[in-house]
Amino acid sequence: MTALICGSLAFDTIMLFKDKFKHHILPEQVHILNVSFMVPEMRREFGGCAGNIAYNLKLLGGNPLPMGTVGNDFTPYANWLDRCGIARTHITEIAHTYTAQAFITTDLDDNQITAFHPGAMNFAHHNQVSQAQPITLGIVSPDGREGMIQHAQQFADHHIPFIFDPGQGLPLFNGAELTHFIQQATWVIVNDYEWQLMAEKTKLSPAQITEQVQALIITKGAEGATIYTPHTIHLIPPAKPRVTRDPTGCGDAFRGGLLYGLLNQLNWEITGRIAALMGTLKIEHHGTQNHHFTLAEFNQRFQENYSLPFEISTD
């Protein structure tokens, strides 16, 4: 069983400014802003929604197939995917472009200044869902605008069930466009902030959305998640982290767990808890693809947090 994961692949360059921005940005002078921050600490991480989701599904023993567009600087990331055993069959290099990149500077107050270069991501529509047959299900995660539109339509045209996950790409679409995505999708997932924006744009309630999809999943960070289905609301409790280091990528980890549950036709109570635990395991590590575990370790953490009879086979 294979999940086609449509979305971005990106490099995240993360820098720490060992001071506070407010000491160097004068509010009365922002109209002539010209500042430079010395950042002695820097690390480069592999990221992007498709890459992160694929990494997490692979950790659970799933079969992810990421689909995205990258630039001619992708070689280190390609080597990493090979080491992880994640197929690159449908990752397309776009000549004369850079892979999407985020440059994130964080100060001692945890304020962030981010510059994002979409690069090759803007050519996501060059990939076609039909190129990846056969697949069991898919996900449309944040990517180039045209790529998201076309991939959702292609999933629908080929009668392939898929998750619509607008994420940070949600502001790219108006209410009518978001409503059309919902009509095409089998499942919809957003975080609580994105849900407020989606509800405002579409004027739809959870009940109205679940008249059209099998489930609406709203993640709520440390408060867990709520899964709305046509007849039931499932309240998914969070798993307890042993240490909290970095929330970046927790949503993608959750989606990796969600895909695992759907691929294995597990019920929502189990699927939601697998997804929540994946988010917790991620938050215990810096970066979006630096956490790892054995399936036996995952099963142990699942039993520590939830009193449900479930474990992933380690055979």
N, C-alpha and C positions, 0 to 999 in steps of 0.2 A: 504494500500500500504506500503510495507516494503523495506527498503534498507539494504542489507547485506554489512557491512563495514569491509573489511579484512585489518588488519594492526596491529601495535604494541600497547600494553598497557604498560605504564612505570611509574615509580616514578622519579620525577625531584627534586633533592636536590640542592637548590640554596643558595649560600653563598656570602656574601659581604666582600671583603677585603678593609678595610678603609685606603688604601694607594695606591700606584701605583707599578705595577709589575716591571717597569723599574728601580725603586730605589733598587731593591733586586736581579735582574737578571743581572749579569755582562756579556755582550756579549763575552768578551775575555775568559770567564770561563765556557761557556755553555757545553763544553766537559766533565766537572766534576760537572755538576749541582746537587746541593743538597740544596734545600730551603724548608722552611716551612712558611705558611701564617696563621696568627691568624685571624679567621673569627668569630667575636662575634655575627653576625647576620646570621641566617640560617632558611630556611623554606622548607618544603617538600610539593610538589604539585603533584596532579594526572595529568598524561599526557599520551604521546603516541598518534600516529596519529589516530588510531581507536577510542580510548577513547575520544579524543578531537572532532573529527568529529561527533561522536554519540551524545555527549553532546550538540553541537550546533544545530544539526538537531532536537533534542528533544525540545530545547528551542522554536523552531518555530512550535511545534505541530506535527512534523513528527514522524515516527515510525522507529527508528534505531535498527539494530541488529548487534552489534559488534561481530567479529570473530577474536580471537587471542589466544595466549598461554601465560600463566603466571606461576609464581613460587609459592612456598608454603608460601610466605610472602604477598600474595595478599589481605588478609582479610580486611584491612582498605579501600582499593580501592573498593572491592566488596560491602562493606557496603555503600560507597558513591554512587555507581551505583544504588543500591537498593533505596536509598533515592531520586535519580533523576528519578526513574521509568524506567531505562534502563535495558533491559533484559540481563541476563548473560548466556543464554542457550547454546551459542556456544563459550564461553570462557573456555578454557581447561587448567587445572592445570597440570604442568609437575613436577613430583616428584623429589626431591633432586636438584631443581634449584631455583634461585632467579628470580623474575620479572625483566624485563629490567629496567636499572637504569642509569640516567645521573647525574653526579656530576659536577655542574657548579660553578666556582668561578669567580666573576666579581670584577674588581678594580675600582678606582675612575675615570679612563679614559674610562670606559665601555669596556675595554679589557676583554676577557674571556679565561679561561683555563678550558676545559671540558674533563672529563673521562667518557666513555660510556661502560657499561657492558650489552651486549645483552641478556645474560641469557636465559630464556625460549623462547624468541623471535626466537631463532635459530631452534625451533621445530614447527614453524608455519605450516609447511607442514603436520602435524598430523591432522589438521582440513580439512574437505572436504566440498566444496560448496554444494554438494548434500544433506548434512545433514540438510541444512537450508531451504529446499523447503517448501511452495512456497514463492518466493520473487519476487519483481517487477523489481529491478535493483540492481547493486552492484558497489563497488569501490575496486580496488586493490591499497592500499596505502603502504608506506614504512613498511617493515616487514623483516623477514628472507628471504634470496635470494630464496631458494627452495620453500618456501611458496608463494612468489609472482609469480614465474613461474607456479606452479601447480594451484593456484587459478585462474589466468588468463585463463589457458587452460580449467579449469573446467567451468568457466562462458561461454566460447566460445562453449564448447561441449554441454552445456545445453541450448544454444541459449538465454542466459540471458544478456541483454545489461549492459555494465559496463564501468566505468571510469578507465583509467589507469593513476595513479598518482605516478610516481616514486620517487619524492621528493629527500630526502637525500640518498635514496637507488640507485639513478641513476648511480653513479660510479661503482656499482657492476656489471653492464651489458655492453657488447660491442655493437657495432653498429648493428650487425646482430640480436642480442637478442632484442634490443630496437625496431628495425624495426618489428620484429615478434609480440611484444606486441601491437604495433600500428595497425597491421593487424587484431589482435584479438579484439581490443577494439571498443567501440561505440563512446567514447569521450576520449580526452587526455587533461590533465591539468598539467602545470608546471609554475614555476615563471620565471622571465626574465633571471636570471642567469642559471637556469636549462635548459631553452630553448637554450641558447648558447651552452651548453655542448651537449644537445641532437642533435642539428643541426650539430655540428662538428662530432659527432660519426656516425650519420645516413646519413649525406649528403642530408637530405631532407629539402625542403622549406615548409612553411605553406601551400602553395597551393598543394604541393604533398601529404602532410599529410591529408588534407581535401578531397582528392580524395578517401581516405580509411576510414575516420571517419566522424561522423556527425558534430563534432566541435573540434577545437583545442583552448583551453583557456590558455592564457598567462597572469599571474597576474604581476602587476608592482608596488606593494606596494602603496605608497602615490599617485601614478599617475593613479590608477585604474586598468583596465584590458582591454585586447583586445581579442575578441572572433572571430575566423576565422571559417566560415562555407563554404560549397561548393560554395555559390553564393554571400555571403555578409560578410563584416567585420564590427563587432559591437564594437564601442569604448565606454567602460563603465567608466563613471566618478567616482571618489572616493566620498565617503560621508565624511563630515567634522567632525572630532572628537572634542568633547568639551574639552578634555584634553588628552595628550599622555603620557601613563605610561609604557607600555611594549608591544613590537611587537611580542613577542614569542607566537606562536599559532594562529596568524592572518590568516595564510594560511589555517589552518584547519577549522577556523570559516568560511572562504570564501567557503570552500568545503561543509560545512554543509548547507549553503545557496544554493549552486549549486544543491545539492541533493534534497532540498525542491522544487526548481523550476522544476527539471526534473520529480520528483514524481507527481507533480501536472500539468504537461504538459503546463507550462507557456512559453511564448516566451522568446527569448534570451535577449531582452532589459530589461524585468522585472526580469528574473532570474539573470542576471549579476548584477543588482542593489541590489537585495536582498543579494546576496553573498558579494558585496562590503560593504554594510551597516553592515553585520555581522562581517566583519573584523574590521570595525571602532569601533563597540561596544566592541569588544574584546580588542582593543588597549587601551581603557580607563581604563583597570584594569590590575593588576599584576596577573601573572599566566595564565594558559590556560583554567581553568574551574571555574573561580571565578566571571564571569560576568553573569548577569541575567536580565530579563525584562519581562513585560507582553506583550501580543500580541497587546494590545491597545497602549502601549508605543512604540513598534516597528513600528506600523503603523504611529504614530505621527512623529517619526524620519524619516521614509521613505518620508512622505510628506514634511518635512522640507528640505530635500536634493534633492528630485526629483519631477518634475512636471508631473508625470504619474498617470493615474487613476488606482490605485491598493491598496488593503489592504487585510491583512490576516483576515479571519473570526474569530471573537472572541466568537462565539456561543458555 
